[in-house]
């Protein structure tokens, strides 16, 4: 199915209208994101962007311009609904994760997506490798859903990173002949672009007036996951190691967060300001520049994935090449640790010089965290 320009415009404008309708209603139904300990936005903001995107995609499904199977659409709707419940009632992370795994298992068991194309690793695959492939699909699906949720911390970031991934996904789908996936990716791009009109900072808007909410960020992750697996599950399609490049930035950031939290003897589900966008903000970059830099990195990684598919790079090469963005992310984390140590040392020196009484409790606690290697 080839999507028509009118369909894209319709989905874009439905998102615009849905945001305008939902904005005044969001506080009444509890879809509001208030500033907090790790949320530094200026004021309480409606978190109904995801609901608006879902409404636009539902219109596309009703008009029959979505090529994905019904079970894939139901999967995205389930993840969006779970995210909306979390927005409204703050579900336990463990309950939310268990529900996501259950929904992902149902998706994979009901479609051909369970066993991805792993390139040369799939040649002569036995039962063991088939089980490994299914496990990879399961963890990739749930991981991508949560990685988009975790990266949603600066105005426009999650939507822009998703837009970059969908763009390169559509390009790869055209190259591999998956025109249905290409059409669905462009429709998702239109819906995401409609939301970004209200969420992205630009000369005519100094801050976001609507947030995605968990419903939106997880739904975007679910959409990317199901479209990537739709290509990767075809023997003649692109292999998964190349397609992972389209979403490498959020996946690497999530993996780094989990490792650092565990090394700090903390729960992987705990909240903090250790995300990539927080580190860039702490370096002094503005929110708009932070979004631009991370989106550019996501777009560059997506281009690498596209070129890998276009020129037939092996799965081994594409997988090993991921060490480059992983290393770049690690360097940023190490630089942030050094910068934090330097700033905290300056603070302690100033306090000691001015008060002669040692560091106050908060600074002493931070210094102990650094000594134990827990920062950030």
C-alpha positions in Angstrom: 0.0 0.0 0.0 1.3 3.4 -1.0 0.2 6.2 1.3 -1.2 9.3 -0.3 -0.2 12.9 0.5 -3.8 13.6 1.6 -3.6 10.8 4.1 -0.5 12.2 5.7 -2.0 15.7 5.9 -5.1 14.3 7.4 -3.2 12.5 10.1 -1.1 15.6 10.8 -4.2 17.8 11.2 -6.1 15.3 13.2 -3.2 15.3 15.7 -3.2 19.2 15.8 -7.0 19.2 16.4 -6.8 16.4 19.0 -4.1 18.3 21.0 -6.2 21.5 21.0 -9.3 19.5 22.2 -7.4 17.5 24.9 -5.3 20.3 26.3 -8.1 22.0 28.4 -9.5 18.6 29.4 -6.2 17.0 30.5 -6.1 18.6 34.1 -9.7 17.5 34.7 -8.8 13.9 34.1 -5.5 13.9 35.8 -3.2 14.0 32.7 -0.9 16.7 34.0 2.8 16.6 34.5 3.9 18.8 37.5 7.5 19.9 38.2 9.3 17.7 40.8 12.7 16.7 42.1 14.0 15.5 38.8 11.6 17.4 36.6 12.7 21.0 36.0 10.0 22.3 33.7 8.6 25.7 34.7 5.0 24.8 35.4 2.4 22.0 35.3 1.9 20.9 31.7 -0.8 18.7 30.1 0.5 15.2 29.2 -2.0 14.5 26.5 0.2 14.4 23.5 0.3 10.7 23.4 -3.5 10.5 23.4 -3.6 12.9 20.5 -1.2 10.8 18.5 -3.2 7.7 19.3 -6.4 9.4 18.1 -4.7 10.3 14.8 -3.5 6.7 14.3 -6.9 5.4 15.2 -8.4 7.6 12.4 -5.8 6.2 10.0 -6.8 2.6 11.0 -10.5 3.4 10.5 -9.8 4.8 7.1 -7.9 1.6 6.1 -4.6 3.3 5.3 -2.6 1.3 7.8 -0.9 -1.8 6.4 0.2 -3.5 9.6 -1.8 -6.5 10.8 -4.6 -5.9 13.4 -2.6 -7.6 16.1 0.2 -5.0 15.7 -2.3 -2.1 16.0 -3.8 -3.8 19.1 -0.3 -4.1 20.5 0.4 -0.3 20.1 -3.1 0.4 21.6 -2.4 -1.8 24.6 0.9 -0.2 25.3 -0.6 3.3 24.9 -3.4 2.3 27.3 -0.9 1.0 29.9 1.0 4.2 29.6 -2.1 6.2 30.1 -2.9 4.3 33.2 0.6 5.0 34.5 0.1 8.7 33.7 -3.1 8.7 35.7 -2.3 6.3 38.6 1.5 6.0 38.7 1.7 2.2 38.3 4.5 0.2 39.9 7.5 -0.1 37.5 7.5 -3.9 38.0 3.8 -4.2 37.3 4.2 -2.0 34.2 7.2 -4.0 33.0 5.4 -7.4 33.6 2.4 -6.2 31.6 4.7 -5.0 28.7 6.4 -8.4 28.6 3.0 -10.2 28.5 1.7 -7.9 25.8 4.9 -8.3 23.8 4.8 -12.1 24.1 1.2 -12.1 22.8 2.3 -10.0 19.8 5.2 -12.2 19.0 3.2 -15.4 19.3 0.5 -14.1 17.1 2.6 -12.9 14.3 5.7 -13.8 12.3 7.7 -11.2 14.2 9.0 -13.7 16.8 12.1 -14.8 14.9 14.1 -11.9 13.4 16.6 -12.1 10.5 20.0 -12.1 12.3 22.0 -12.1 9.1 24.7 -14.8 8.9 23.8 -15.9 12.5 20.4 -17.2 11.1 22.0 -19.5 8.5 21.1 -23.1 9.4 19.5 -22.0 12.6 18.5 -24.8 14.9 16.0 -24.9 17.7 18.4 -23.2 20.1 19.1 -20.3 17.8 15.4 -19.9 17.0 14.7 -19.6 20.8 17.5 -17.1 21.1 16.0 -15.1 18.2 12.6 -15.1 19.9 14.2 -13.9 23.1 16.0 -11.2 21.3 12.8 -10.0 19.7 11.0 -10.0 23.1 13.7 -8.0 24.9 14.2 -5.7 22.0 10.5 -4.9 21.8 10.1 -4.2 25.6 13.5 -2.4 25.7 12.6 0.0 22.9 9.3 0.8 24.5 11.0 1.8 27.7 14.0 3.5 26.1 11.7 6.0 24.4 10.0 6.6 27.7 13.3 7.2 29.5 14.7 9.6 26.8 11.5 11.7 27.1 13.0 14.4 29.4 13.5 17.5 27.3 11.1 19.4 25.1 10.8 17.8 21.7 13.4 15.1 22.3 11.4 11.8 22.3 9.3 13.0 19.4 12.3 14.2 17.3 14.3 11.0 18.0 11.3 9.0 16.9 10.9 11.1 13.8 14.5 10.4 12.9 14.1 6.7 13.4 10.9 6.6 11.4 12.5 8.5 8.5 15.3 6.0 8.1 12.9 3.1 8.7 10.8 4.3 5.8 13.9 4.7 3.6 15.1 1.2 4.4 11.6 -0.2 3.8 11.6 1.3 0.3 15.0 -0.2 -0.4 13.9 -3.7 0.8 10.5 -3.5 -0.9 8.5 -3.3 2.3 6.2 -0.6 1.0 3.5 -1.3 3.6 6.0 -0.7 6.4 7.2 2.5 4.6 3.6 3.8 4.4 2.9 3.1 8.1 6.2 4.7 9.1 5.3 7.9 7.1 1.8 8.0 8.8 3.4 7.7 12.2 5.8 10.5 11.2 2.8 12.7 10.3 1.2 12.1 13.7 4.5 12.7 15.5 5.1 15.9 13.6 1.7 17.2 14.5 2.5 16.7 18.2 5.9 18.3 17.8 4.2 21.6 16.8 3.2 21.9 20.4 6.2 20.2 22.1 9.3 21.4 20.2 10.9 24.7 21.1 11.3 27.1 18.3 11.4 30.9 17.8 7.6 31.2 18.2 7.4 28.9 21.2 9.7 29.2 24.2 8.7 26.0 25.8 6.5 22.9 25.3 2.8 23.4 26.0 2.0 19.7 25.8 4.0 16.6 26.8 3.8 13.1 25.4 3.2 11.4 28.7 4.0 7.8 29.2 1.1 6.9 26.9 2.8 8.8 24.1 6.4 7.8 24.6 5.7 4.1 25.1 3.3 4.1 22.1 6.0 5.6 19.9 8.4 3.0 21.1 5.9 0.3 20.4 5.3 1.6 16.9 9.0 1.7 16.1 9.5 -1.8 17.5 6.6 -3.4 15.6 7.7 -1.8 12.3 11.3 -2.7 12.7 10.4 -6.3 13.5 8.0 -6.4 10.5 11.1 -5.8 8.3 13.5 -7.9 10.3 11.1 -10.9 10.3 11.3 -11.3 6.5 14.1 -13.6 5.3 14.8 -11.2 2.4 14.4 -8.1 4.6 17.1 -6.2 6.5 18.8 -8.0 9.4 18.1 -6.8 12.9 21.7 -5.7 13.8 21.5 -3.1 11.0 18.0 -2.0 12.0 19.1 -1.5 15.7 21.1 1.5 14.4 17.8 3.3 13.8 17.1 3.4 17.6 20.7 3.0 18.9 20.7 6.3 20.8 17.7 5.6 23.2 18.7 1.9 23.6 22.3 2.8 24.4 21.3 5.4 26.9 18.9 3.0 28.6 21.5 0.3 28.8 24.0 2.8 30.3 21.5 3.9 32.9 20.7 0.4 34.0 24.4 -0.5 34.3 25.3 2.7 36.2 22.3 2.3 38.6 23.2 -1.3 39.4 26.9 -0.3 39.9 25.7 2.4 42.3 23.7 -0.3 44.3 20.4 1.3 43.2 17.3 -0.2 41.6 17.3 0.0 37.8 13.8 1.5 38.2 14.8 4.4 40.4 14.6 7.9 39.1 17.5 10.3 38.7 19.1 12.9 36.4 21.7 10.5 34.9 20.1 10.4 31.4 22.1 11.6 28.4 20.0 14.7 28.1 20.5 15.6 31.8 24.2 15.2 31.4 24.2 17.6 28.4 22.0 20.1 30.3 24.5 19.9 33.2 27.3 20.8 30.7 25.4 24.0 30.1 23.6 23.3 26.9 20.2 24.8 26.5 17.2 22.4 26.2 16.7 23.3 22.5 20.4 22.6 21.8 20.3 19.4 23.8 17.4 18.2 21.7 19.1 19.2 18.5 22.4 17.4 19.4 20.8 14.1 20.5 18.4 14.1 17.5 21.4 14.7 15.2 23.2 11.8 16.8 20.1 9.6 16.3 19.8 10.8 12.7 23.5 10.0 12.1 23.1 6.5 13.6 20.0 5.9 11.5 22.0 6.9 8.4 24.6 4.3 9.3 21.9 1.7 9.5 20.5 2.7 6.1 23.9 2.6 4.5 24.5 -0.8 6.0 21.3 -2.1 4.5 21.9 -0.4 1.2 25.4 -1.8 0.7 24.7 -5.2 2.3 27.0 -4.9 5.4 27.1 -8.1 7.4 25.3 -8.5 10.7 28.7 -9.0 12.4 30.0 -5.7 11.0 26.9 -3.8 12.0 26.8 -5.3 15.5 30.5 -4.7 16.2 30.2 -1.2 14.8 27.8 -0.4 17.6 30.8 -0.2 19.9 31.5 3.3 18.4 28.3 5.0 19.6 28.5 3.0 22.9 32.0 4.3 23.4 31.0 7.9 22.5 28.2 7.7 25.1 30.6 6.3 27.7 33.0 9.2 27.1 30.2 11.7 27.7 29.3 9.9 31.0 33.0 9.9 32.1 33.3 13.6 31.2 30.2 14.3 33.2 31.6 12.5 36.2 34.8 14.6 36.0 32.9 17.8 35.5 30.7 16.9 38.6 33.7 16.1 40.7 35.3 19.5 39.7 32.2 21.5 40.4 31.6 19.7 43.8 35.2 20.3 44.8 34.8 24.0 44.0 31.6 24.1 46.1 33.3 22.4 49.0 36.3 24.7 48.9 34.0 27.8 48.8 32.1 26.5 51.8 35.2 25.6 53.8 36.8 29.0 53.1 33.7 31.0 54.0 32.3 29.1 56.9 35.3 27.2 58.3 32.8 24.6 59.4 33.1 22.0 56.6 30.6 21.1 54.0 26.9 21.2 54.7 25.0 17.8 54.9 23.9 17.8 51.3 27.4 18.4 49.9 28.9 15.8 52.3 26.4 13.3 51.0 27.3 14.1 47.4 31.0 13.8 48.2 30.5 10.3 49.7 28.6 9.3 46.5 31.5 10.4 44.4 34.0 8.5 46.6 32.0 5.3 46.2 31.8 5.8 42.4 28.1 6.4 42.5 28.0 9.7 40.6 26.3 9.8 38.1 
